[in-house]
Amino acid sequence: MFQELFEAAIVGGGPAGLSAALTLGRARRSTVIIDHHKPRNKMVRHSHGFLTRDGLSPREFRELAKEELKKYPSVRFINDEIVDVRRNHKIFQVTTKNGVLETKKMLFATGLVDVLPEIDGFDAVYGISAFICPYCDGWEFRDKPIAIIGHQLADFHFVKALYGWSHDVRAFYERQV
Ligand SMILES: Cc1cc2nc3c(=O)[nH]c(=O)nc-3n(C[C@H](O)[C@H](O)[C@H](O)COP(=O)(O)OP(=O)(O)OC[C@H]3O[C@@H](n4cnc5c(N)ncnc54)[C@H](O)[C@@H]3O)c2cc1C
């Protein structure tokens, strides 16, 4: 593991962490990105709605971003999982599964984890014909039958929003007991 004291350590090498690294690299800050390759959209083939990159796969997006970051020598990558962070006299000690590094600042860009419905077979279609965000994937399914799976009738506004993509929308809600 690196011996130097970094100016910034970024946890997470998704779009958020990589964007932060670009700005820090251009500012000539010694920066390390630690990532264990478990992005939220790992099952997605095509990502949409990001200007100039519409339809690119998330994997390609990350590779292009990493290629761009090679221009900035102060930015380094570690493929590892952070398991602990402690602050000691203004210095953060970051422990990964394979070692320890030190940094003055920490930036958490760890994304989020979706809570998915417990439906048999859902995993097989998630990211292919089942999605979380109509703005990301609604266009590809325009004018086709769409089913919404929700938890409460308060999601009704979602039904109205989806009507813009298709007029054949059916909503399924868990029964509240
Ligand atoms: C089905 C689906 C479709 C989507 N479609 C689109 C779309 O079309 N357009 C769009 O803009 N967005 C889409 N999204 C949302 C997209 O996933 C997010 O916008 C994007 O991934 C957010 O980037 P991020 O950097 O915040 O998080 P992530 O991409 O999730 O990256 C976080 C990273 O942090 C790392 N990490 C977390 N904890 C640790 C740790 N302890 N140690 C080391 N590394 C760690 C993870 O390994 C991961 O690589 C979709 C999501 C899903 C689920």
The ligand as an SDF file (V2000), in Angstrom:
LIG
                    3D

 53 58  0  0  0  0  0  0  0  0999 V2000
  -31.4920   -0.7500  -13.2790 C   0  0  0  0  0  0  0  0  0  0  0  0
  -30.7910    0.6040  -13.2050 C   0  0  0  0  0  0  0  0  0  0  0  0
  -30.7640    1.4300  -14.3270 C   0  0  0  0  0  0  0  0  0  0  0  0
  -30.1270    2.6770  -14.2670 C   0  0  0  0  0  0  0  0  0  0  0  0
  -30.1000    3.4470  -15.3910 N   0  0  0  0  0  0  0  0  0  0  0  0
  -29.4950    4.6460  -15.3490 C   0  0  0  0  0  0  0  0  0  0  0  0
  -29.4300    5.4690  -16.5220 C   0  0  0  0  0  0  0  0  0  0  0  0
  -29.8970    5.0690  -17.6030 O   0  0  0  0  0  0  0  0  0  0  0  0
  -28.8500    6.6960  -16.4270 N   0  0  0  0  0  0  0  0  0  0  0  0
  -28.3080    7.1450  -15.2330 C   0  0  0  0  0  0  0  0  0  0  0  0
  -27.7840    8.2620  -15.2030 O   0  0  0  0  0  0  0  0  0  0  0  0
  -28.3410    6.3830  -14.1170 N   0  0  0  0  0  0  0  0  0  0  0  0
  -28.9090    5.1630  -14.1530 C   0  0  0  0  0  0  0  0  0  0  0  0
  -28.9660    4.3940  -13.0340 N   0  0  0  0  0  0  0  0  0  0  0  0
  -28.4270    4.9560  -11.7890 C   0  0  0  0  0  0  0  0  0  0  0  0
  -26.9120    4.7500  -11.7490 C   0  0  0  0  0  0  0  0  0  0  0  0
  -26.6490    3.4710  -11.2290 O   0  0  0  0  0  0  0  0  0  0  0  0
  -26.3550    5.8310  -10.8740 C   0  0  0  0  0  0  0  0  0  0  0  0
  -26.6900    7.0920  -11.4310 O   0  0  0  0  0  0  0  0  0  0  0  0
  -24.8320    5.7710  -10.7800 C   0  0  0  0  0  0  0  0  0  0  0  0
  -24.3540    4.4510  -10.6530 O   0  0  0  0  0  0  0  0  0  0  0  0
  -24.4550    6.5940   -9.5510 C   0  0  0  0  0  0  0  0  0  0  0  0
  -23.0600    6.6410   -9.4770 O   0  0  0  0  0  0  0  0  0  0  0  0
  -22.3230    6.6400   -8.0880 P   0  0  0  0  0  0  0  0  0  0  0  0
  -20.8890    6.9090   -8.3870 O   0  0  0  0  0  0  0  0  0  0  0  0
  -23.0190    7.5260   -7.1170 O   0  0  0  0  0  0  0  0  0  0  0  0
  -22.5170    5.1490   -7.4950 O   0  0  0  0  0  0  0  0  0  0  0  0
  -22.0690    3.7360   -8.0650 P   0  0  0  0  0  0  0  0  0  0  0  0
  -22.0020    3.7370   -9.5510 O   0  0  0  0  0  0  0  0  0  0  0  0
  -22.9260    2.7210   -7.4120 O   0  0  0  0  0  0  0  0  0  0  0  0
  -20.5750    3.5840   -7.5320 O   0  0  0  0  0  0  0  0  0  0  0  0
  -20.2890    3.4480   -6.1780 C   0  0  0  0  0  0  0  0  0  0  0  0
  -18.9870    2.6660   -6.0720 C   0  0  0  0  0  0  0  0  0  0  0  0
  -18.5600    2.6830   -4.6910 O   0  0  0  0  0  0  0  0  0  0  0  0
  -17.9290    1.4540   -4.4270 C   0  0  0  0  0  0  0  0  0  0  0  0
  -17.9230    1.2140   -2.9870 N   0  0  0  0  0  0  0  0  0  0  0  0
  -18.9730    1.2740   -2.1230 C   0  0  0  0  0  0  0  0  0  0  0  0
  -18.5540    0.9880   -0.8650 N   0  0  0  0  0  0  0  0  0  0  0  0
  -17.2130    0.7420   -0.9590 C   0  0  0  0  0  0  0  0  0  0  0  0
  -16.2030    0.3660   -0.0140 C   0  0  0  0  0  0  0  0  0  0  0  0
  -16.4970    0.1860    1.2940 N   0  0  0  0  0  0  0  0  0  0  0  0
  -14.9430    0.1720   -0.4520 N   0  0  0  0  0  0  0  0  0  0  0  0
  -14.6290    0.3520   -1.7660 C   0  0  0  0  0  0  0  0  0  0  0  0
  -15.5460    0.7010   -2.7130 N   0  0  0  0  0  0  0  0  0  0  0  0
  -16.8060    0.8920   -2.3050 C   0  0  0  0  0  0  0  0  0  0  0  0
  -18.7650    0.4180   -5.1860 C   0  0  0  0  0  0  0  0  0  0  0  0
  -17.9980   -0.7470   -5.4660 O   0  0  0  0  0  0  0  0  0  0  0  0
  -19.1230    1.1940   -6.4730 C   0  0  0  0  0  0  0  0  0  0  0  0
  -18.2220    0.8990   -7.5280 O   0  0  0  0  0  0  0  0  0  0  0  0
  -29.5390    3.1220  -13.0550 C   0  0  0  0  0  0  0  0  0  0  0  0
  -29.5370    2.2710  -11.9250 C   0  0  0  0  0  0  0  0  0  0  0  0
  -30.1460    1.0290  -12.0040 C   0  0  0  0  0  0  0  0  0  0  0  0
  -30.1400    0.1540  -10.7920 C   0  0  0  0  0  0  0  0  0  0  0  0
  1  2  1  0
  2  3  1  0
  2 52  2  0
  3  4  2  0
  4  5  1  0
  4 50  1  0
  5  6  2  0
  6  7  1  0
  6 13  1  0
  7  8  2  0
  7  9  1  0
  9 10  1  0
 10 11  2  0
 10 12  1  0
 12 13  2  0
 13 14  1  0
 14 15  1  0
 14 50  1  0
 15 16  1  0
 16 17  1  0
 16 18  1  0
 18 19  1  0
 18 20  1  0
 20 21  1  0
 20 22  1  0
 22 23  1  0
 23 24  1  0
 24 25  2  0
 24 26  1  0
 24 27  1  0
 27 28  1  0
 28 29  2  0
 28 30  1  0
 28 31  1  0
 31 32  1  0
 32 33  1  0
 33 34  1  0
 33 48  1  0
 34 35  1  0
 35 36  1  0
 35 46  1  0
 36 37  1  0
 36 45  1  0
 37 38  2  0
 38 39  1  0
 39 40  1  0
 39 45  2  0
 40 41  1  0
 40 42  2  0
 42 43  1  0
 43 44  2  0
 44 45  1  0
 46 47  1  0
 46 48  1  0
 48 49  1  0
 50 51  2  0
 51 52  1  0
 52 53  1  0
M  END
$$$$
